[in-house]
């Protein structure tokens, strides 16, 4: 009787390992929905990562840009201040030279003369024209215009003040001083209507730091234009007001108004 030989234990182990090593999950057992969801999650994660990177980069870019802009503005402001102070130093030098000239002249000094501020006046005017939007330029314009008026150059002063006044319509403090100075120029030239228009504009401004001085000038212009009754009424109102506001001479406006009332016999 013949018996069929049984497989060798060694060979059966190899066949078992081979079958387990080459085991493939049939396509029918895969889950397409799971794989699609996984891919979508991966893409979403990548998208969020790059969105975050872009957002961080944008924030850094804005921060750097703001820092550079701030430093640039600071540098520009420092440059303007240095230029203004240089002109102010020139003005002081002109004043010092004038005083030294009077001192050297001794008893023969002519005290009716004025310092020659033509150099600093021109520099202040150029500074104001070059930087009309900066508060330092407004101050320079006022100083230049005052020097031009002293030098009998009212047209130069008027042109400069009108230029700056158009740039400072939202600044009540600057407008008050500019309009008051313009009114004085118009009054000196005999154009009283324009002078009164400038003063009326300035008086209506909120937070006018020279309100009483402006009202005093308006009363003076009214008198010069022949409106003596209106001038007297305005001066009496100022004379009756408390002596709080002071002009550049140190006299109270109420005292000044009383003096003009007596001088003009009003």
C-alpha positions as CSV (number, residue, x, y, z in Angstrom):
1,X,0.0,0.0,0.0
2,X,1.4,3.3,-1.0
3,X,0.9,6.4,1.2
4,X,1.0,9.9,-0.2
5,X,4.0,11.7,1.5
6,X,3.0,14.5,3.8
7,X,4.5,17.9,3.2
8,X,7.6,18.8,5.0
9,X,7.1,21.0,8.1
10,X,9.8,23.3,6.8
11,X,8.2,23.7,3.4
12,X,4.8,24.3,4.9
13,X,6.3,27.1,7.0
14,X,7.8,28.8,4.0
15,X,4.5,28.6,2.1
16,X,2.7,30.1,5.1
17,X,5.2,33.0,5.3
18,X,4.9,33.6,1.6
19,X,1.2,33.7,1.6
20,X,1.1,36.1,4.5
21,X,3.8,38.3,3.0
22,X,2.0,38.7,-0.3
23,X,-1.5,39.2,1.2
24,X,-3.3,42.1,-0.6
25,X,-6.5,43.7,0.5
26,X,-9.0,43.3,-2.3
27,X,-10.2,46.5,-3.8
28,X,-13.7,45.6,-2.9
29,X,-12.7,46.0,0.8
30,X,-11.4,49.6,0.5
31,X,-13.5,52.6,1.8
32,X,-13.5,55.4,-0.9
33,X,-15.4,57.8,1.4
34,X,-12.7,57.5,4.1
35,X,-9.9,58.1,1.6
36,X,-11.6,61.2,0.1
37,X,-12.3,62.6,3.6
38,X,-8.6,62.0,4.5
39,X,-7.4,63.8,1.4
40,X,-9.7,66.7,2.0
41,X,-8.5,67.0,5.6
42,X,-4.9,67.0,4.5
43,X,-5.6,69.7,1.9
44,X,-7.4,71.8,4.5
45,X,-4.6,71.4,6.9
46,X,-2.1,72.6,4.3
47,X,-4.3,75.5,3.3
48,X,-4.6,76.6,6.9
49,X,-0.9,76.4,7.4
50,X,-0.1,78.6,4.4
51,X,-2.9,81.0,5.4
52,X,-1.4,81.3,8.8
53,X,2.1,81.8,7.3
54,X,0.7,84.5,5.0
55,X,-1.1,86.3,7.8
56,X,2.0,86.3,10.0
57,X,4.1,87.6,7.1
58,X,1.5,90.3,6.4
59,X,1.5,91.4,10.1
60,X,5.3,91.5,10.1
61,X,5.3,93.5,6.9
62,X,2.9,96.0,8.3
63,X,4.8,96.3,11.5
64,X,8.1,96.8,9.6
65,X,6.5,99.3,7.3
66,X,5.0,101.3,10.2
67,X,8.3,101.3,12.0
68,X,10.1,102.6,8.9
69,X,7.4,105.2,8.3
70,X,7.6,106.3,12.0
71,X,11.4,106.6,11.9
72,X,11.1,108.6,8.6
73,X,8.6,111.0,10.1
74,X,10.8,111.4,13.1
75,X,13.8,112.1,11.0
76,X,11.8,114.6,8.9
77,X,10.5,116.4,12.0
78,X,14.0,116.6,13.4
79,X,15.3,118.0,10.2
80,X,12.6,120.7,10.1
81,X,13.3,121.6,13.7
82,X,17.0,121.9,13.0
83,X,16.4,124.1,10.0
84,X,14.0,126.4,11.9
85,X,16.4,126.8,14.8
86,X,19.2,127.7,12.3
87,X,17.1,130.5,11.0
88,X,16.2,131.6,14.5
89,X,19.9,131.7,15.3
90,X,20.5,133.9,12.2
91,X,17.8,136.2,13.5
92,X,19.5,136.4,16.9
93,X,22.9,137.1,15.2
94,X,21.3,140.0,13.3
95,X,19.9,141.4,16.5
96,X,23.3,141.1,18.3
97,X,25.1,142.8,15.5
98,X,22.6,145.7,15.6
99,X,23.1,146.1,19.3
100,X,26.9,146.0,19.0
101,X,26.6,148.7,16.3
102,X,24.6,151.0,18.6
103,X,27.1,150.3,21.5
104,X,30.1,151.1,19.3
105,X,28.4,154.4,18.2
106,X,28.2,155.6,21.7
107,X,26.5,158.9,22.2
108,X,26.1,159.2,18.4
109,X,23.9,156.1,18.1
110,X,20.8,156.4,16.1
111,X,18.0,154.7,18.1
112,X,15.4,155.4,15.4
113,X,16.9,152.7,13.1
114,X,15.8,149.1,13.1
115,X,17.9,145.9,12.9
116,X,18.5,144.5,9.4
117,X,16.5,141.3,9.5
118,X,16.3,140.9,5.7
119,X,18.3,137.7,5.7
120,X,16.3,135.9,8.4
121,X,13.0,137.2,7.0
122,X,13.8,135.7,3.6
123,X,14.8,132.4,5.2
124,X,11.7,132.3,7.4
125,X,9.6,133.0,4.3
126,X,11.3,130.2,2.2
127,X,10.9,127.8,5.1
128,X,7.1,128.6,5.3
129,X,6.6,128.2,1.6
130,X,8.5,124.9,1.5
131,X,6.6,123.3,4.4
132,X,3.1,124.9,4.4
133,X,1.4,122.0,6.2
134,X,3.8,122.0,9.2
135,X,3.1,124.0,12.4
136,X,6.7,125.3,12.4
137,X,6.0,126.8,8.9
138,X,3.0,128.7,10.3
139,X,5.2,130.1,13.0
140,X,7.9,131.0,10.5
141,X,5.3,132.7,8.3
142,X,4.1,134.9,11.2
143,X,7.7,135.8,12.0
144,X,8.6,136.6,8.4
145,X,5.4,138.6,7.9
146,X,6.2,140.7,11.0
147,X,9.7,141.4,9.7
148,X,8.4,142.3,6.3
149,X,5.9,144.7,7.8
150,X,8.7,146.4,9.8
151,X,10.7,146.6,6.6
152,X,7.8,148.3,4.9
153,X,7.1,145.3,2.6
154,X,3.4,144.7,3.3
155,X,2.8,142.9,0.0
156,X,5.4,140.3,0.8
157,X,3.9,139.7,4.2
158,X,0.4,139.5,2.8
159,X,1.3,137.0,0.1
160,X,3.0,134.8,2.7
161,X,0.1,135.0,5.2
162,X,-2.5,134.2,2.6
163,X,-0.6,131.2,1.4
164,X,-0.4,129.7,4.9
165,X,-3.9,130.7,5.9
166,X,-5.2,128.5,3.0
167,X,-3.3,125.6,4.5
168,X,-4.5,126.0,8.1
169,X,-8.3,126.3,7.7
170,X,-8.8,123.5,10.3
171,X,-6.4,125.0,12.9
172,X,-8.3,127.7,14.8
173,X,-5.2,129.0,16.7
174,X,-3.2,129.5,13.5
175,X,-6.2,131.1,11.7
176,X,-6.8,133.5,14.6
177,X,-3.3,134.9,14.5
178,X,-3.0,134.8,10.7
179,X,-6.3,136.6,10.1
180,X,-5.5,139.3,12.7
181,X,-2.1,140.0,11.1
182,X,-3.8,140.1,7.6
183,X,-6.4,142.6,9.0
184,X,-3.6,144.9,10.2
185,X,-2.0,144.8,6.7
186,X,-5.3,145.7,5.0
187,X,-6.0,148.4,7.5
188,X,-2.6,150.0,7.0
189,X,-3.3,150.1,3.2
190,X,-6.7,151.7,3.8
191,X,-8.7,148.7,2.8
192,X,-10.9,148.7,5.9
193,X,-13.6,146.4,4.5
194,X,-11.2,143.6,3.9
195,X,-9.6,144.2,7.3
196,X,-13.1,144.0,9.1
197,X,-13.9,140.9,7.1
198,X,-10.7,139.2,8.4
199,X,-11.4,140.3,11.9
200,X,-15.0,139.1,11.9
201,X,-13.8,135.8,10.6
202,X,-11.3,135.5,13.4
203,X,-13.7,136.6,16.2
204,X,-16.1,133.8,15.2
205,X,-13.4,131.1,15.5
206,X,-13.8,128.7,18.5
207,X,-10.9,128.7,21.0
208,X,-9.4,132.0,19.7
209,X,-6.4,132.6,22.0
210,X,-6.3,136.4,21.0
211,X,-10.0,137.1,21.0
212,X,-9.9,140.3,23.1
213,X,-6.9,141.6,21.1
214,X,-8.8,140.9,17.9
215,X,-11.9,142.7,19.2
216,X,-9.7,145.7,20.1
217,X,-8.2,145.8,16.6
218,X,-11.7,145.6,15.2
219,X,-12.7,148.6,17.2
220,X,-9.7,150.6,16.0
221,X,-10.4,149.7,12.4
222,X,-14.1,150.8,12.8
223,X,-12.9,154.2,14.0
224,X,-10.4,154.6,11.2
225,X,-13.1,153.6,8.7
226,X,-15.4,156.4,10.0
227,X,-17.7,154.2,12.0
228,X,-17.1,156.0,15.3
229,X,-20.3,155.0,17.1
230,X,-19.6,151.4,16.5
231,X,-16.0,151.8,17.5
232,X,-17.1,153.5,20.8
233,X,-19.5,150.8,21.6
234,X,-16.9,148.1,21.0
235,X,-14.3,149.9,23.1
236,X,-16.7,150.5,26.0
237,X,-17.5,146.8,26.1
238,X,-13.8,145.9,26.2
239,X,-13.1,148.5,28.8
240,X,-15.8,147.1,31.1
241,X,-14.5,143.5,30.8
242,X,-12.2,142.1,33.5
243,X,-8.5,142.8,32.8
244,X,-7.6,139.1,32.1
245,X,-6.3,139.0,28.5
246,X,-2.9,140.7,27.8
247,X,-1.4,141.7,24.6
248,X,2.3,141.6,23.7
249,X,3.0,145.0,25.4
250,X,1.9,143.6,28.7
251,X,-1.1,146.0,29.0
252,X,-4.6,144.6,29.5
253,X,-7.0,144.9,26.7
254,X,-9.5,146.7,28.9
255,X,-6.9,149.3,29.8
256,X,-6.0,149.8,26.1
257,X,-9.7,150.2,25.3
258,X,-10.1,152.9,28.0
259,X,-7.0,154.7,26.7
260,X,-8.4,154.8,23.1
261,X,-11.8,155.9,24.4
262,X,-10.1,158.9,26.1
263,X,-7.8,159.6,23.2
264,X,-10.5,159.7,20.6
265,X,-13.0,161.4,22.9
266,X,-15.6,158.6,22.6
